[in-house]
Amino acid sequence: MKIIVIGSGFGGLSVAIRLAAASHQVTLIEKRDKPGGRAYVYQQDGFTFDGGPTIITVPSLIDELFTLALKDRKDYLTLVPLDPFYNVRFLSGEVFHYNNDAHSLIEQIRKFNPDDVKGYYRLKEASDKIFKAGLPLMAQPFHKFWDMVKVAPDLVRLQTYKSVAGFVNQYLKDEKLRQVFSFHPLLIGGNPFETTSIYAMIHKLEQEFGIWFPLGGTGALVKAFIQLFQELGGQLLLNREVQQIAIDSSTKRAKGVYLDNSEFLEADMVVSNADVAFTYLNLIPAQYRKKWSDLKVKKLRYSMSLFVFYFGTDIQYPQMAHHEVLLGNRYRPWIEDIFKQKMLPDDFSLYLHHPTITDPTLAPEGCDSWYVLAPVPNLQGQINWQLVAQEYRDRIVNYLEKHYLPNLSQHIVTEHYIDPRHFENTLNSYNGSAFSIEPTLTQSAWFRPHNQSEDIPNLYFVGAGTHPGAGLPGVLNSGKIVANLIDKNG
């Protein structure tokens, strides 16, 4: 079959490789000059910056794509394990070195609060059970309400109606430890106080599979996937934007796409790795969307956005790990400012990416490559980024310089930043959300936009906005789900 995949993020790459390996004629269309979607690579002044994502777990999902093509991933890409997974730093100066060394974790918990050791064992046991029940759900579609009904008793028994923070807080009493074991939803666009506790399985996921980094950066993973896709006969079109998914008025099925130069490409099936909301609102005429009307799409809750500052320094900071989570003095109030009030907080909690501590080739000799990520409200917040972006950049630099990277402002030699406008205008993400639809309980599994459109039966979705959600394991699994559905539906 002729299959068009819109967008070359990891979800699009996953499904494109699987379909090409199954001997379909696959065309992958990307609006930008490089593939990767959010994993775009910026190169300037000898520095390489991964746009993101940069946290890789469950490497078997990557290996599986090469195995399908009878190839060995190691011939295309080198993955190296990281230790620690993250340093979680507090303004008090305390640091939690988060990894999968059970003894180390217990001893660090004991230093923060000896009374929480027993609580952690109970938390670990409970999150292991969620992992055992939840991991298989990441690779299966939820198209029928019965799919949800069948697993509901297990989900209720495992307390997935609670939030991640609510789930963690019942086991741990120390406020800092509560933050260490509940911040993960922020990495996939979720509010820890509202994201369903099924995501508490991330702790077990990381303990089981580790955190990895591809030498050459995340861009090296994109490059490996593209090479594999093209070796399988797939066609990649860059600098071409899809303007509309063409629908046959008699069958209500997709028959191809119109590109930005009015060119029409015919297809038997269309897979969108573009933002789900953008796809429905902008690529499909309203008369073909009885289920996903404009009103329904706009009523969904969308994730926060991001301000990401990429910078290179002419000195190195070896005291900083590859992944640093820098938590401020406020936790829940800071989160509520972003998610509820949709206002820009005066204080910070940040994620700092420092890849040159693992791979020095990403910067000139003696230098460091970085990005710092600040969660910010999506564009539903009334923030004029044209006015505040530069000031916000300066505040972040001053904060890092004061607390973590001495004399930083004197040593930045190259830089650029992106803000919510980039997510809306360049990445076509509705409301400038960084992770599409927020992963709340009522927007997960069957309640999330389905991998197969209810309105247009030969239109499929992969990526963060559909099941199972954001994060590399999620979007890679969305490609697996869709490839299986297409194989089943013929």
C-alpha positions as CSV (number, residue, x, y, z in Angstrom):
1,M,0.0,0.0,0.0
2,K,1.0,3.6,-0.5
3,I,1.2,5.2,3.0
4,I,2.0,8.8,3.8
5,V,3.4,9.7,7.2
6,I,3.1,13.4,8.2
7,G,6.0,14.5,10.4
8,S,9.3,12.9,11.2
9,G,9.3,13.0,15.0
10,F,10.1,9.7,16.8
11,G,6.5,8.6,16.5
12,G,6.6,9.2,12.7
13,L,10.0,7.5,12.4
14,S,8.8,4.5,14.4
15,V,5.7,3.9,12.3
16,A,7.5,4.7,9.0
17,I,10.2,2.1,9.7
18,R,7.8,-0.5,10.7
19,L,5.6,0.0,7.6
20,A,8.6,0.1,5.3
21,A,9.9,-3.1,6.8
22,A,6.4,-4.7,6.0
23,S,7.0,-3.8,2.4
24,H,4.6,-0.8,2.2
25,Q,5.5,2.1,0.0
26,V,6.1,4.8,2.6
27,T,6.6,8.6,2.1
28,L,7.7,10.6,5.1
29,I,6.9,14.3,4.9
30,E,8.7,16.9,7.0
31,K,8.1,20.7,6.9
32,R,11.5,21.6,8.3
33,D,14.9,21.3,6.6
34,K,15.9,18.3,8.9
35,P,14.0,15.3,10.2
36,G,13.4,14.7,13.9
37,G,10.5,17.0,14.9
38,R,11.1,18.0,18.5
39,A,14.4,16.1,18.2
40,Y,15.7,18.7,15.7
41,V,19.5,19.4,15.9
42,Y,20.9,22.9,16.1
43,Q,24.6,23.4,15.2
44,Q,26.4,26.7,15.6
45,D,29.9,27.9,16.3
46,G,31.2,24.3,16.6
47,F,28.5,23.4,19.2
48,T,25.8,20.8,18.7
49,F,22.5,21.2,20.6
50,D,19.8,18.5,20.7
51,G,16.4,20.3,20.6
52,G,15.0,17.5,22.7
53,P,14.0,14.9,23.8
54,T,17.2,13.8,25.5
55,I,16.1,11.2,28.1
56,I,16.1,7.8,26.6
57,T,14.9,4.7,28.4
58,V,13.7,1.2,27.3
59,P,16.4,0.9,24.6
60,S,14.9,-2.4,23.5
61,L,12.2,-0.3,21.7
62,I,15.0,1.2,19.6
63,D,16.7,-2.1,19.0
64,E,13.4,-3.7,17.9
65,L,13.1,-1.4,14.9
66,F,16.5,-2.5,13.6
67,T,15.7,-6.1,14.3
68,L,12.5,-5.8,12.2
69,A,14.8,-4.9,9.3
70,L,17.2,-7.7,10.1
71,K,19.8,-5.2,11.1
72,D,21.9,-4.7,14.3
73,R,21.4,-1.3,16.0
74,K,25.0,-1.3,17.1
75,D,26.1,-1.0,13.4
76,Y,24.2,2.3,13.3
77,L,24.3,3.8,16.8
78,T,26.1,3.5,20.1
79,L,24.0,3.9,23.3
80,V,25.8,4.4,26.6
81,P,24.3,4.1,30.1
82,L,24.2,7.1,32.4
83,D,24.9,7.2,36.1
84,P,23.4,9.1,37.8
85,F,20.2,9.2,35.8
86,Y,19.7,12.7,37.3
87,N,21.1,14.8,40.0
88,V,18.1,16.3,41.8
89,R,19.4,19.5,43.4
90,F,17.7,21.7,46.0
91,L,18.5,25.4,46.8
92,S,19.5,24.2,50.3
93,G,22.5,22.6,48.7
94,E,21.3,19.0,49.1
95,V,21.6,16.7,46.1
96,F,19.9,13.4,45.5
97,H,21.9,11.3,43.0
98,Y,19.0,9.4,41.3
99,N,20.0,6.0,39.7
100,N,19.2,2.3,39.9
101,D,21.6,1.4,42.6
102,A,19.2,0.1,45.3
103,H,21.7,0.4,48.1
104,S,22.7,4.0,47.1
105,L,19.0,5.1,46.9
106,I,18.2,3.7,50.4
107,E,21.3,5.4,52.0
108,Q,20.4,8.7,50.4
109,I,16.8,8.4,51.5
110,R,18.1,7.6,55.0
111,K,20.1,10.9,55.0
112,F,17.0,12.9,54.0
113,N,14.7,11.2,56.5
114,P,15.4,7.8,58.1
115,D,11.7,7.3,58.7
116,D,11.0,7.2,55.0
117,V,13.1,4.1,54.3
118,K,10.2,1.8,55.1
119,G,7.9,4.1,53.1
120,Y,10.1,3.9,50.1
121,Y,10.0,0.1,50.1
122,R,6.2,0.2,50.1
123,L,6.3,2.9,47.3
124,K,8.6,0.7,45.3
125,E,6.4,-2.4,45.7
126,A,3.3,-0.4,44.7
127,S,5.0,1.2,41.6
128,D,6.3,-2.2,40.6
129,K,2.7,-3.5,40.5
130,I,1.6,-0.5,38.4
131,F,4.5,-1.2,36.1
132,K,3.6,-4.8,35.7
133,A,0.0,-3.9,34.9
134,G,0.6,-0.7,32.9
135,L,3.6,-1.6,30.7
136,P,1.6,-4.0,28.4
137,L,-1.1,-1.2,28.0
138,M,1.5,1.0,26.3
139,A,1.6,-1.3,23.3
140,Q,-2.1,-1.9,22.8
141,P,-4.8,0.4,21.3
142,F,-7.8,1.7,23.3
143,H,-10.3,2.1,20.5
144,K,-13.3,0.6,22.3
145,F,-14.7,1.5,25.6
146,W,-14.7,-2.2,26.4
147,D,-10.9,-2.1,26.2
148,M,-11.0,0.4,29.1
149,V,-13.6,-1.6,31.0
150,K,-11.5,-4.8,30.9
151,V,-8.6,-3.1,32.7
152,A,-10.5,-0.8,35.0
153,P,-10.6,-3.2,38.0
154,D,-6.8,-3.5,37.9
155,L,-6.4,0.3,37.5
156,V,-8.7,1.0,40.5
157,R,-7.0,-1.6,42.6
158,L,-3.6,0.0,41.9
159,Q,-5.0,3.5,42.8
160,T,-4.4,5.0,39.4
161,Y,-7.3,7.4,40.1
162,K,-4.8,9.2,42.3
163,S,-2.3,11.7,41.0
164,V,1.4,10.8,40.9
165,A,2.1,13.2,43.8
166,G,-0.9,11.9,45.8
167,F,0.3,8.3,45.2
168,V,3.9,9.1,46.3
169,N,2.9,11.3,49.2
170,Q,1.0,8.5,51.0
171,Y,4.3,6.6,51.4
172,L,6.9,9.4,51.9
173,K,6.7,12.2,54.5
174,D,9.9,14.3,53.7
175,E,8.9,17.1,51.4
176,K,12.1,16.9,49.4
177,L,11.9,13.1,48.9
178,R,8.3,13.6,47.8
179,Q,9.6,15.9,45.0
180,V,12.4,13.5,44.0
181,F,9.9,10.7,43.4
182,S,7.1,12.8,41.8
183,F,8.7,15.3,39.4
184,H,8.7,12.8,36.4
185,P,5.3,13.9,34.9
186,L,6.9,17.3,34.2
187,L,9.2,15.6,31.7
188,I,6.1,14.5,29.7
189,G,4.0,17.6,30.0
190,G,2.0,16.6,33.1
191,N,1.2,18.3,36.4
192,P,2.4,15.8,39.1
193,F,-0.7,16.8,41.2
194,E,-3.1,15.8,38.4
195,T,-1.3,13.3,36.2
196,T,-2.7,9.8,36.7
197,S,-0.6,7.7,39.0
198,I,-0.2,5.1,36.3
199,Y,2.8,7.2,35.4
200,A,4.3,6.3,38.8
201,M,5.5,3.3,36.9
202,I,8.2,5.6,35.4
203,H,10.3,4.9,38.6
204,K,10.2,1.2,37.9
205,L,10.7,1.7,34.2
206,E,13.9,3.6,34.8
207,Q,15.1,1.2,37.5
208,E,14.5,-1.7,35.1
209,F,15.9,-0.3,31.9
210,G,18.2,2.5,32.9
211,I,18.7,5.9,31.2
212,W,20.8,6.0,28.1
213,F,22.4,8.5,25.7
214,P,23.4,8.0,22.1
215,L,26.9,9.1,21.3
216,G,26.6,12.1,18.9
217,G,23.5,13.2,20.7
218,T,19.8,12.5,20.2
219,G,20.3,13.7,16.6
220,A,22.5,10.6,16.0
221,L,19.4,8.5,16.8
222,V,17.3,10.4,14.3
223,K,20.1,10.0,11.7
224,A,20.2,6.2,12.4
225,F,16.5,5.9,12.0
226,I,16.4,7.8,8.8
227,Q,19.3,5.7,7.3
228,L,17.4,2.6,8.2
229,F,14.1,3.9,6.8
230,Q,15.8,4.8,3.5
231,E,17.6,1.5,3.3
232,L,14.1,-0.1,3.5
233,G,13.0,1.9,0.5
234,G,11.3,4.7,2.3
235,Q,11.1,8.2,0.7
236,L,11.8,11.3,2.8
237,L,10.6,14.7,1.7
238,L,12.1,17.7,3.6
239,N,11.0,21.4,3.4
240,R,7.5,20.3,2.4
241,E,4.4,21.1,4.5
242,V,1.1,19.3,4.3
243,Q,-1.7,21.8,3.8
244,Q,-4.6,19.4,3.8
245,I,-5.5,15.8,4.1
246,A,-7.7,15.1,1.1
247,I,-11.0,13.3,1.9
248,D,-13.1,11.4,-0.6
249,S,-16.6,12.9,-0.1
250,S,-18.3,9.6,-1.0
251,T,-16.3,7.2,1.2
252,K,-15.2,9.6,3.9
253,R,-11.8,8.1,3.6
254,A,-8.4,9.9,3.2
255,K,-7.1,9.6,-0.4
256,G,-3.9,11.6,0.0
257,V,-2.5,15.0,0.9
258,Y,-2.0,18.4,-0.6
259,L,1.4,20.0,-0.1
260,D,2.2,23.6,0.3
261,N,2.9,24.0,-3.4
262,S,-0.6,22.5,-4.2
263,E,1.0,19.2,-5.2
264,F,-1.2,16.2,-4.5
265,L,0.2,13.0,-3.3
266,E,-2.0,9.9,-3.4
267,A,-2.2,7.5,-0.5
268,D,-4.2,4.4,0.6
269,M,-3.5,5.3,4.3
270,V,-2.4,8.5,6.1
271,V,-0.6,8.6,9.4
272,S,-0.2,11.9,11.2
273,N,2.7,12.5,13.5
274,A,1.7,16.2,13.5
275,D,0.0,17.5,16.7
276,V,-3.4,15.8,17.0
277,A,-5.3,19.1,17.6
278,F,-3.5,20.8,14.7
279,T,-4.3,17.9,12.4
280,Y,-8.0,17.9,13.2
281,L,-8.4,21.7,13.3
282,N,-6.2,22.6,10.2
283,L,-5.7,19.6,7.9
284,I,-9.2,18.1,7.8
285,P,-12.3,20.1,6.7
286,A,-14.9,20.4,9.5
287,Q,-17.7,18.6,7.6
288,Y,-15.7,15.4,7.9
289,R,-15.2,15.7,11.7
290,K,-18.4,14.7,13.5
291,K,-16.5,13.2,16.5
292,W,-13.6,15.6,16.6
293,S,-15.4,19.0,16.1
294,D,-13.5,22.2,16.6
295,L,-15.4,22.7,19.9
296,K,-14.4,19.2,21.2
297,V,-10.7,19.6,20.2
298,K,-10.5,23.1,21.9
299,K,-12.1,21.9,25.1
300,L,-9.3,19.4,25.8
301,R,-6.7,20.3,28.3
302,Y,-3.2,20.9,26.8
303,S,0.2,20.5,28.4
304,M,2.3,23.4,29.6
305,S,4.9,24.9,27.1
306,L,8.6,25.4,27.5
307,F,11.3,28.1,27.3
308,V,14.5,26.3,26.2
309,F,17.8,28.2,26.3
310,Y,20.6,26.6,24.3
311,F,24.1,27.8,25.1
312,G,27.8,26.9,24.8
313,T,30.5,27.8,27.3
314,D,34.2,28.3,26.7
315,I,34.9,26.5,30.0
316,Q,33.7,23.2,31.5
317,Y,31.7,22.5,34.6
318,P,32.6,18.9,35.5
319,Q,30.7,19.1,38.8
320,M,27.4,19.0,36.9
321,A,26.0,15.6,35.7
322,H,24.5,14.9,32.3
323,H,20.9,15.4,33.6
324,E,20.3,17.9,36.3
325,V,16.9,18.6,37.9
326,L,17.1,21.9,39.7
327,L,14.2,22.3,42.1
328,G,13.2,25.7,43.6
329,N,11.9,26.4,47.1
330,R,8.3,26.3,45.9
331,Y,6.9,23.1,44.4
332,R,3.2,22.8,44.3
333,P,2.6,26.6,44.2
334,W,5.1,26.9,41.3
335,I,3.4,24.1,39.4
336,E,0.0,25.7,40.0
337,D,1.2,29.1,38.7
338,I,2.1,27.4,35.4
339,F,-0.8,24.9,35.0
340,K,-3.7,26.7,36.8
341,Q,-3.0,30.4,36.8
342,K,-1.1,30.2,33.5
343,M,1.3,32.9,34.8
344,L,5.0,33.2,34.6
345,P,6.4,32.4,38.1
346,D,9.1,34.7,39.6
347,D,11.1,31.6,40.7
348,F,12.4,28.6,38.9
349,S,12.5,24.8,38.8
350,L,14.6,23.8,35.8
351,Y,16.0,20.8,33.8
352,L,19.6,21.3,32.8
353,H,21.0,19.1,30.0
354,H,24.8,18.8,29.9
355,P,25.7,16.2,27.2
356,T,29.4,17.1,26.9
357,I,30.0,15.4,30.2
358,T,29.2,12.2,28.4
359,D,30.2,13.1,24.8
360,P,32.8,15.9,24.5
361,T,32.6,15.9,20.7
362,L,29.4,18.0,20.9
363,A,31.5,21.1,21.7
364,P,34.9,22.5,20.8
365,E,37.8,21.2,22.9
366,G,37.6,22.5,26.5
367,C,34.0,23.8,26.1
368,D,30.6,22.6,27.2
369,S,27.3,22.3,25.4
370,W,24.1,22.9,27.3
371,Y,20.4,23.6,27.3
372,V,18.2,24.6,30.2
373,L,14.5,23.9,30.1
374,A,12.0,26.0,32.0
375,P,8.3,24.9,32.1
376,V,6.1,27.8,31.3
377,P,2.4,28.3,30.6
378,N,1.1,27.5,27.2
379,L,-0.3,30.3,25.0
380,Q,-3.6,30.2,26.9
381,G,-1.7,32.3,29.3
382,Q,-1.6,36.0,28.4
383,I,2.1,36.4,28.2
384,N,3.7,38.6,25.5
385,W,6.8,36.5,24.7
386,Q,8.0,39.1,22.2
387,L,8.4,41.5,25.2
388,V,9.5,39.1,28.0
389,A,11.6,36.4,26.3
390,Q,15.0,38.2,26.5
391,E,14.4,39.3,30.0
392,Y,13.4,35.7,31.0
393,R,16.6,34.4,29.4
394,D,18.6,36.9,31.5
395,R,16.8,35.8,34.7
396,I,17.6,32.2,34.0
397,V,21.3,32.9,33.3
398,N,21.5,34.9,36.5
399,Y,19.8,32.1,38.5
400,L,22.2,29.5,37.1
401,E,25.2,31.7,37.7
402,K,24.2,32.4,41.3
403,H,23.4,28.8,42.3
404,Y,25.1,26.3,40.0
405,L,27.4,27.6,37.2
406,P,29.8,30.3,38.6
407,N,30.6,33.2,36.3
408,L,28.3,31.7,33.6
409,S,27.5,35.0,31.9
410,Q,31.2,35.7,31.2
411,H,31.7,32.3,29.5
412,I,28.7,32.0,27.2
413,V,30.1,32.1,23.6
414,T,27.1,31.0,21.6
415,E,23.3,30.8,22.3
416,H,19.7,30.8,21.1
417,Y,16.4,30.1,22.7
418,I,12.9,28.9,21.8
419,D,9.6,29.8,23.6
420,P,5.9,28.9,23.2
421,R,5.7,30.8,19.9
422,H,8.2,28.2,18.5
423,F,5.9,25.3,19.5
424,E,2.9,26.9,17.9
425,N,4.4,28.4,14.7
426,T,7.3,26.0,13.9
427,L,6.1,22.7,15.5
428,N,2.4,23.3,14.8
429,S,1.5,22.6,18.4
430,Y,-2.0,23.8,19.4
431,N,-1.8,26.6,22.1
432,G,2.0,26.3,21.9
433,S,1.9,23.2,24.2
434,A,5.1,21.3,24.3
435,F,3.7,17.8,24.9
436,S,0.2,18.1,23.3
437,I,-2.7,16.8,25.4
438,E,-2.1,16.8,29.1
439,P,-1.9,13.3,30.6
440,T,-4.7,13.5,33.2
441,L,-6.8,10.4,34.1
442,T,-9.7,11.6,31.9
443,Q,-7.3,12.2,29.0
444,S,-5.5,8.9,29.1
445,A,-6.0,5.5,27.3
446,W,-9.6,5.3,25.8
447,F,-10.2,8.9,26.8
448,R,-7.2,10.1,24.8
449,P,-7.5,10.8,21.0
450,H,-7.4,7.3,19.5
451,N,-4.6,6.0,17.3
452,Q,-7.2,5.4,14.5
453,S,-9.5,8.3,13.8
454,E,-13.1,7.7,14.5
455,D,-14.1,10.1,11.8
456,I,-11.8,8.9,9.0
457,P,-11.1,5.2,9.2
458,N,-7.8,5.2,7.2
459,L,-6.3,8.1,9.1
460,Y,-4.0,7.1,12.0
461,F,-2.2,9.1,14.7
462,V,1.2,8.6,16.4
463,G,3.1,10.9,18.8
464,A,2.6,12.6,22.1
465,G,-1.1,13.6,21.6
466,T,-2.4,10.1,21.1
467,H,-2.2,6.9,23.2
468,P,0.0,6.1,25.1
469,G,1.4,9.6,25.4
470,A,4.5,11.7,25.5
471,G,8.1,10.5,26.2
472,L,10.3,8.3,24.0
473,P,8.8,5.0,25.0
474,G,5.3,6.3,24.5
475,V,5.8,7.7,21.1
476,L,7.8,4.7,19.9
477,N,5.0,2.5,21.1
478,S,2.4,4.6,19.3
479,G,4.2,3.8,16.1
480,K,4.1,0.1,17.0
481,I,0.3,0.3,17.7
482,V,-0.5,2.0,14.4
483,A,1.7,-0.3,12.3
484,N,-0.1,-3.3,13.9
485,L,-3.5,-1.7,13.2
486,I,-2.7,-1.1,9.6
487,D,-1.4,-4.6,9.2
488,K,-4.7,-5.9,10.8
489,N,-7.0,-3.6,8.8
490,G,-5.2,-4.2,5.5
